[in-house]
Amino acid sequence: MAPLALFITRTSINSTCIFEFYQPKMPKGSDKLKNFK
């Protein structure tokens, strides 16, 4: 279950919501999972 939660969080961080006005708040520390290109 933990790998699935990590995958969903990582995917959500590296993408934006299709609705401009709704972007859910991310958990603390999730910015460390962001991919830098």
N, C-alpha and C positions, 0 to 999 in steps of 0.2 A: 504494500500500500504506500509506503514512504517513497519508493522510486517513482510511482505514478504522480504523487503530489509534487515532487521535485520537478518532474517533466512538465507538468501543467504550469507550475509557477515560472519555470524558465521560459517556456513558450510564450506565456502571457507578458513577460517582461520584454521580450525581444520583438513584440508586435504591438500594434495599437488597435483599439477597438474600432469596429467599422462605424459606430455611431460616435460622432465628434463630441457630443455632449455627455456621453457616459463612458467613463474609464474608471473601473473599480480601483479602490485603494489597495496598494500592494502591502504585504506583510513587511515588518521591519527586517532589515538585513537582506532583503531580496535584491537590492541594487547590486550586490556583490556577484549575482549570477548573470548579469548583463553581458552579452557578447560585444566586444569592441572590435570593430572592423577597421 
